[in-house]
């Protein structure tokens, strides 16, 4: 996030590169930088003649270079943005000759999503020498809650750990999707609100009582009635509670429990660091570890693997609800 701020600050200050090559697995930041350039480098009066948006599937490198070599009309710069530039991956190396001698009055932006340039190639080295190459890396699951907190903090909001965890478990690691939901949420809340699970339930539609976070907690504490109540809710709302997500999250939980058992230092700070979790949740793991010794956890991980295979239709003729009920019974007994 700091790197993004630096890039945008440089552009705002007039330190604008002739080529921006934005690449990587996480499209959110690629779009952020590209959109900022599209919205701010030229005045509205200059955009009509001097700003062009192209799409990788519709153009060739030669056409992009031809446009980039033109001079701006009644403006100091022209902006060319190539969206979905990954569609040019087979010929992208051809940009090397232009990158070696770019038109100083052109700002050429490539949105190269889900792929990246080979650092060993001449094209990469040529762009890096005179332009900016930014690699947008996918966040790990355990990093997203902290990203949510930082993003909200920048907008003068705060969020409780449980609420951010609910968002991660419901929306996954898609930062664009999370950002969109948070924008909707904060638009109806006063600044400096501390966002709770109740806010999430009322405004985004994620149940604060019937979700994978609460299921995991109930399983960890061996609360059989509560766990069964949650999976019955899942059975009635399968679209919002896919079995593959529940199995994945339970698998992560028990894998982390296995790591916890092997830790020599079981202080809160050590557990949080080694498991990649917020310190707020450490007690959940401490309590669960008392209920599940290492041998039982190994058996449960095997059960989860078996349920995952069954959920994909291999060796079983059961509904997802039945697979989950059977799995839960075996875990809790």
MILUMMI-307224 format. One record per residue (C-alpha): residue number from 1; residue in one letter; y, x, z. Coordinates in Angstrom, 2 decimals, always signed. Layout:
N
<NUM; A; <Y; X; Z>>
...
% end
This chain:
333
<1; X; <+0.00; +0.00; +0.00>>
<2; X; <+2.38; +2.91; +0.72>>
<3; X; <+1.72; +4.32; -2.73>>
<4; X; <+2.74; +0.98; -4.28>>
<5; X; <+5.96; +0.96; -2.27>>
<6; X; <+6.77; +4.48; -3.49>>
<7; X; <+6.14; +3.58; -7.13>>
<8; X; <+8.31; +0.47; -6.93>>
<9; X; <+11.01; +2.33; -4.97>>
<10; X; <+11.15; +5.01; -7.68>>
<11; X; <+11.50; +2.39; -10.42>>
<12; X; <+14.20; +0.61; -8.42>>
<13; X; <+16.04; +3.93; -8.04>>
<14; X; <+15.98; +4.59; -11.78>>
<15; X; <+13.18; +7.19; -11.74>>
<16; X; <+11.24; +5.46; -14.53>>
<17; X; <+8.32; +7.12; -16.30>>
<18; X; <+7.72; +6.79; -20.06>>
<19; X; <+4.07; +5.78; -19.47>>
<20; X; <+2.43; +3.88; -16.62>>
<21; X; <-1.35; +3.85; -16.80>>
<22; X; <-2.56; +1.39; -14.16>>
<23; X; <-6.34; +1.41; -13.81>>
<24; X; <-9.17; +0.62; -11.42>>
<25; X; <-11.41; -1.98; -9.81>>
<26; X; <-8.75; -3.91; -7.86>>
<27; X; <-6.51; -5.91; -10.25>>
<28; X; <-4.11; -7.10; -7.55>>
<29; X; <-2.02; -3.93; -7.37>>
<30; X; <-2.18; -3.35; -11.12>>
<31; X; <-0.57; -6.76; -11.60>>
<32; X; <+1.96; -6.08; -8.83>>
<33; X; <+3.31; -2.91; -10.47>>
<34; X; <+3.16; -4.31; -14.00>>
<35; X; <+4.91; -7.54; -12.98>>
<36; X; <+7.64; -5.60; -11.21>>
<37; X; <+8.31; -3.54; -14.35>>
<38; X; <+8.25; -6.68; -16.50>>
<39; X; <+10.71; -8.48; -14.22>>
<40; X; <+13.12; -5.69; -13.29>>
<41; X; <+13.47; -2.79; -15.72>>
<42; X; <+15.48; -4.78; -18.27>>
<43; X; <+18.20; -7.36; -17.76>>
<44; X; <+17.45; -10.88; -18.97>>
<45; X; <+19.88; -10.38; -21.87>>
<46; X; <+17.95; -7.28; -23.00>>
<47; X; <+14.42; -8.69; -22.82>>
<48; X; <+14.54; -10.80; -25.97>>
<49; X; <+14.69; -7.81; -28.33>>
<50; X; <+13.34; -5.05; -26.13>>
<51; X; <+10.39; -6.36; -24.10>>
<52; X; <+6.98; -6.95; -25.64>>
<53; X; <+3.71; -8.04; -24.03>>
<54; X; <+0.56; -7.16; -25.98>>
<55; X; <-3.12; -7.81; -25.25>>
<56; X; <-5.79; -5.18; -25.72>>
<57; X; <-8.13; -7.47; -27.65>>
<58; X; <-5.42; -8.24; -30.24>>
<59; X; <-3.96; -4.79; -30.99>>
<60; X; <-4.99; -1.25; -31.84>>
<61; X; <-3.76; +1.99; -30.29>>
<62; X; <-1.99; +2.70; -33.58>>
<63; X; <-0.03; -0.56; -33.36>>
<64; X; <+0.91; +0.14; -29.74>>
<65; X; <+2.12; +3.65; -30.64>>
<66; X; <+4.07; +2.32; -33.63>>
<67; X; <+5.91; -0.14; -31.37>>
<68; X; <+6.44; +2.51; -28.68>>
<69; X; <+8.14; +4.87; -31.15>>
<70; X; <+10.83; +2.34; -32.04>>
<71; X; <+14.31; +2.59; -30.55>>
<72; X; <+15.65; -0.17; -28.31>>
<73; X; <+18.27; -2.61; -29.63>>
<74; X; <+21.55; -2.73; -27.71>>
<75; X; <+19.87; -1.38; -24.58>>
<76; X; <+18.94; +1.94; -23.03>>
<77; X; <+15.22; +1.17; -22.89>>
<78; X; <+12.49; -0.99; -24.29>>
<79; X; <+9.42; -2.10; -22.31>>
<80; X; <+5.96; -2.52; -23.82>>
<81; X; <+3.25; -3.93; -21.58>>
<82; X; <-0.38; -3.84; -22.74>>
<83; X; <-2.37; -6.34; -20.69>>
<84; X; <-6.19; -6.32; -20.62>>
<85; X; <-5.96; -2.77; -21.96>>
<86; X; <-9.58; -2.17; -20.94>>
<87; X; <-10.50; -3.94; -24.18>>
<88; X; <-9.28; -0.74; -25.89>>
<89; X; <-11.66; +1.51; -23.92>>
<90; X; <-13.46; +2.76; -27.04>>
<91; X; <-10.27; +4.05; -28.62>>
<92; X; <-8.02; +4.69; -25.62>>
<93; X; <-8.31; +8.47; -26.05>>
<94; X; <-6.14; +8.15; -29.16>>
<95; X; <-3.13; +7.66; -26.91>>
<96; X; <-3.19; +11.40; -26.20>>
<97; X; <-1.01; +12.38; -29.18>>
<98; X; <+1.70; +9.88; -28.20>>
<99; X; <+1.51; +10.89; -24.52>>
<100; X; <+2.11; +14.52; -25.55>>
<101; X; <+5.47; +13.50; -27.03>>
<102; X; <+6.49; +10.02; -25.85>>
<103; X; <+9.63; +8.17; -26.89>>
<104; X; <+12.01; +8.74; -23.90>>
<105; X; <+13.62; +5.29; -24.30>>
<106; X; <+10.28; +3.44; -24.13>>
<107; X; <+8.48; +2.35; -20.97>>
<108; X; <+4.85; +1.87; -21.97>>
<109; X; <+2.59; +0.14; -19.42>>
<110; X; <-1.21; -0.10; -19.67>>
<111; X; <-3.05; -2.60; -17.44>>
<112; X; <-6.53; -1.04; -17.61>>
<113; X; <-8.50; -3.22; -15.20>>
<114; X; <-12.04; -2.65; -13.85>>
<115; X; <-12.26; +0.70; -15.65>>
<116; X; <-10.65; +4.12; -15.37>>
<117; X; <-9.82; +7.06; -17.57>>
<118; X; <-12.00; +10.14; -17.35>>
<119; X; <-9.91; +12.80; -15.59>>
<120; X; <-11.53; +15.46; -17.76>>
<121; X; <-10.22; +13.96; -20.99>>
<122; X; <-7.10; +15.23; -22.74>>
<123; X; <-5.61; +11.72; -22.74>>
<124; X; <-5.69; +11.61; -18.92>>
<125; X; <-4.11; +15.04; -18.60>>
<126; X; <-1.40; +14.25; -21.17>>
<127; X; <-0.41; +11.00; -19.43>>
<128; X; <-0.51; +12.57; -15.96>>
<129; X; <+1.84; +15.34; -17.12>>
<130; X; <+4.71; +13.07; -18.16>>
<131; X; <+3.86; +9.62; -16.82>>
<132; X; <+2.17; +7.97; -13.88>>
<133; X; <-1.51; +7.23; -13.47>>
<134; X; <-2.35; +4.85; -10.65>>
<135; X; <-5.93; +4.05; -9.64>>
<136; X; <-6.29; +0.74; -7.79>>
<137; X; <-9.42; +0.98; -5.65>>
<138; X; <-11.39; -1.99; -4.37>>
<139; X; <-11.12; -2.44; -0.62>>
<140; X; <-14.27; -2.44; +1.47>>
<141; X; <-15.06; -5.69; +3.31>>
<142; X; <-14.05; -4.16; +6.64>>
<143; X; <-10.63; -3.12; +5.27>>
<144; X; <-9.50; -6.53; +4.01>>
<145; X; <-8.64; -8.06; +7.40>>
<146; X; <-6.31; -5.13; +8.11>>
<147; X; <-4.77; -5.55; +4.63>>
<148; X; <-4.09; -9.23; +5.44>>
<149; X; <-2.41; -8.23; +8.70>>
<150; X; <-0.23; -5.63; +6.97>>
<151; X; <+0.74; -7.96; +4.15>>
<152; X; <+1.72; -10.73; +6.56>>
<153; X; <+3.55; -8.24; +8.76>>
<154; X; <+5.75; -7.32; +5.80>>
<155; X; <+6.72; -10.98; +5.55>>
<156; X; <+7.39; -11.33; +9.30>>
<157; X; <+4.19; -13.17; +10.16>>
<158; X; <+1.25; -12.19; +12.33>>
<159; X; <-2.36; -13.36; +12.34>>
<160; X; <-5.10; -13.56; +14.95>>
<161; X; <-8.25; -11.49; +14.25>>
<162; X; <-10.50; -14.56; +14.04>>
<163; X; <-8.20; -16.22; +11.49>>
<164; X; <-8.13; -13.14; +9.24>>
<165; X; <-11.92; -12.80; +9.51>>
<166; X; <-12.32; -16.44; +8.45>>
<167; X; <-10.25; -15.73; +5.34>>
<168; X; <-12.32; -12.67; +4.45>>
<169; X; <-15.61; -14.50; +4.89>>
<170; X; <-14.43; -17.53; +2.89>>
<171; X; <-12.47; -15.80; +0.11>>
<172; X; <-14.27; -12.47; -0.10>>
<173; X; <-12.40; -9.30; -1.11>>
<174; X; <-10.41; -10.80; -3.99>>
<175; X; <-6.89; -9.78; -2.94>>
<176; X; <-5.20; -11.98; -5.54>>
<177; X; <-7.02; -15.05; -4.26>>
<178; X; <-6.25; -14.18; -0.63>>
<179; X; <-2.60; -13.50; -1.45>>
<180; X; <-2.26; -16.85; -3.23>>
<181; X; <-3.72; -18.73; -0.27>>
<182; X; <-1.52; -16.87; +2.20>>
<183; X; <+1.60; -17.56; +0.12>>
<184; X; <+0.80; -21.27; +0.24>>
<185; X; <+0.18; -21.05; +3.98>>
<186; X; <+3.36; -19.22; +4.96>>
<187; X; <+5.46; -21.50; +2.76>>
<188; X; <+4.82; -24.30; +5.29>>
<189; X; <+5.14; -22.20; +8.46>>
<190; X; <+8.25; -20.83; +10.18>>
<191; X; <+8.85; -17.07; +10.08>>
<192; X; <+7.25; -15.03; +12.91>>
<193; X; <+4.44; -17.58; +13.33>>
<194; X; <+1.20; -16.12; +14.66>>
<195; X; <-1.37; -17.62; +12.29>>
<196; X; <-4.44; -19.01; +14.06>>
<197; X; <-7.79; -20.42; +13.00>>
<198; X; <-6.25; -23.89; +13.37>>
<199; X; <-3.57; -23.04; +10.76>>
<200; X; <-6.32; -21.83; +8.42>>
<201; X; <-8.34; -25.01; +8.89>>
<202; X; <-5.39; -27.38; +8.44>>
<203; X; <-3.79; -25.65; +5.44>>
<204; X; <-6.56; -23.83; +3.57>>
<205; X; <-9.51; -26.08; +4.35>>
<206; X; <-11.81; -23.61; +6.08>>
<207; X; <-13.43; -25.21; +9.12>>
<208; X; <-12.61; -23.28; +12.30>>
<209; X; <-15.87; -24.46; +13.89>>
<210; X; <-18.31; -24.52; +10.97>>
<211; X; <-18.13; -21.21; +9.13>>
<212; X; <-20.10; -18.00; +8.78>>
<213; X; <-18.04; -16.29; +11.46>>
<214; X; <-19.02; -18.95; +14.02>>
<215; X; <-22.64; -18.93; +12.81>>
<216; X; <-22.86; -15.18; +13.26>>
<217; X; <-21.38; -15.48; +16.75>>
<218; X; <-23.79; -18.30; +17.68>>
<219; X; <-26.78; -16.32; +16.40>>
<220; X; <-25.60; -13.21; +18.27>>
<221; X; <-25.41; -15.19; +21.52>>
<222; X; <-28.63; -17.08; +20.77>>
<223; X; <-26.84; -20.43; +20.96>>
<224; X; <-29.58; -22.40; +19.20>>
<225; X; <-27.90; -25.82; +19.28>>
<226; X; <-24.58; -24.54; +17.98>>
<227; X; <-26.23; -22.46; +15.24>>
<228; X; <-28.26; -25.46; +14.05>>
<229; X; <-25.18; -27.66; +14.07>>
<230; X; <-23.42; -25.15; +11.79>>
<231; X; <-26.26; -24.82; +9.29>>
<232; X; <-26.57; -28.61; +9.11>>
<233; X; <-22.88; -28.67; +8.19>>
<234; X; <-23.57; -25.98; +5.55>>
<235; X; <-26.38; -28.12; +4.12>>
<236; X; <-23.93; -30.99; +3.65>>
<237; X; <-21.28; -28.71; +2.11>>
<238; X; <-23.29; -26.20; +0.03>>
<239; X; <-20.51; -25.58; -2.49>>
<240; X; <-18.19; -24.17; +0.17>>
<241; X; <-20.98; -22.39; +2.04>>
<242; X; <-23.24; -20.62; -0.48>>
<243; X; <-26.49; -19.30; +0.96>>
<244; X; <-26.06; -15.89; -0.66>>
<245; X; <-22.82; -15.38; +1.31>>
<246; X; <-24.41; -16.45; +4.61>>
<247; X; <-27.39; -14.12; +4.11>>
<248; X; <-25.10; -11.23; +3.15>>
<249; X; <-22.91; -11.66; +6.22>>
<250; X; <-25.89; -11.98; +8.58>>
<251; X; <-27.40; -8.88; +7.01>>
<252; X; <-24.15; -6.94; +7.59>>
<253; X; <-24.05; -8.17; +11.18>>
<254; X; <-27.60; -7.07; +12.03>>
<255; X; <-27.18; -3.77; +10.18>>
<256; X; <-24.11; -3.12; +12.33>>
<257; X; <-26.12; -4.05; +15.44>>
<258; X; <-28.71; -1.45; +14.44>>
<259; X; <-25.94; +1.15; +14.18>>
<260; X; <-24.59; +0.03; +17.57>>
<261; X; <-27.96; +0.64; +19.24>>
<262; X; <-27.92; +4.19; +17.89>>
<263; X; <-24.46; +5.08; +19.17>>
<264; X; <-24.22; +7.55; +22.02>>
<265; X; <-20.62; +6.63; +22.74>>
<266; X; <-20.42; +2.87; +23.24>>
<267; X; <-16.77; +2.72; +24.28>>
<268; X; <-14.74; -0.04; +22.58>>
<269; X; <-12.81; +2.43; +20.41>>
<270; X; <-15.99; +4.24; +19.32>>
<271; X; <-17.84; +1.01; +18.49>>
<272; X; <-14.89; -0.38; +16.51>>
<273; X; <-14.56; +2.85; +14.52>>
<274; X; <-18.27; +3.31; +13.79>>
<275; X; <-18.91; -0.33; +12.88>>
<276; X; <-15.67; -0.69; +10.93>>
<277; X; <-14.55; -3.74; +12.91>>
<278; X; <-11.48; -4.89; +14.79>>
<279; X; <-11.73; -3.99; +18.53>>
<280; X; <-11.27; -7.73; +19.20>>
<281; X; <-14.86; -8.33; +18.00>>
<282; X; <-16.59; -5.52; +19.89>>
<283; X; <-17.72; -7.78; +22.75>>
<284; X; <-19.61; -9.96; +20.25>>
<285; X; <-21.72; -6.95; +19.30>>
<286; X; <-22.21; -5.82; +22.89>>
<287; X; <-23.54; -9.28; +23.84>>
<288; X; <-25.68; -9.57; +20.70>>
<289; X; <-27.23; -6.14; +21.31>>
<290; X; <-28.52; -7.40; +24.65>>
<291; X; <-30.27; -10.27; +22.85>>
<292; X; <-31.68; -8.24; +19.98>>
<293; X; <-33.47; -4.91; +20.60>>
<294; X; <-33.90; -2.50; +17.70>>
<295; X; <-37.45; -3.63; +16.87>>
<296; X; <-36.37; -7.28; +16.60>>
<297; X; <-33.39; -6.32; +14.41>>
<298; X; <-35.68; -4.46; +12.01>>
<299; X; <-37.81; -7.60; +11.72>>
<300; X; <-34.73; -9.75; +11.15>>
<301; X; <-33.45; -7.50; +8.35>>
<302; X; <-36.84; -7.89; +6.65>>
<303; X; <-36.56; -11.69; +7.10>>
<304; X; <-33.08; -11.65; +5.54>>
<305; X; <-34.36; -9.65; +2.58>>
<306; X; <-37.17; -12.18; +2.11>>
<307; X; <-34.74; -15.13; +2.33>>
<308; X; <-32.45; -13.48; -0.22>>
<309; X; <-35.36; -13.21; -2.68>>
<310; X; <-36.34; -16.84; -2.06>>
<311; X; <-32.75; -18.00; -2.59>>
<312; X; <-32.96; -16.57; -6.09>>
<313; X; <-36.05; -18.68; -6.83>>
<314; X; <-38.64; -15.93; -6.48>>
<315; X; <-41.89; -16.91; -4.75>>
<316; X; <-40.57; -20.11; -3.17>>
<317; X; <-39.92; -23.71; -4.06>>
<318; X; <-37.47; -24.57; -1.28>>
<319; X; <-33.91; -25.85; -1.19>>
<320; X; <-31.25; -23.45; +0.06>>
<321; X; <-30.85; -25.63; +3.15>>
<322; X; <-34.56; -25.31; +3.96>>
<323; X; <-34.51; -21.56; +3.39>>
<324; X; <-31.60; -21.21; +5.80>>
<325; X; <-33.22; -23.45; +8.44>>
<326; X; <-36.47; -21.50; +8.25>>
<327; X; <-34.59; -18.20; +8.44>>
<328; X; <-32.60; -19.28; +11.47>>
<329; X; <-35.72; -20.49; +13.28>>
<330; X; <-37.42; -17.12; +12.76>>
<331; X; <-34.35; -15.19; +13.90>>
<332; X; <-33.82; -17.20; +17.07>>
<333; X; <-37.47; -17.38; +18.14>>
% end
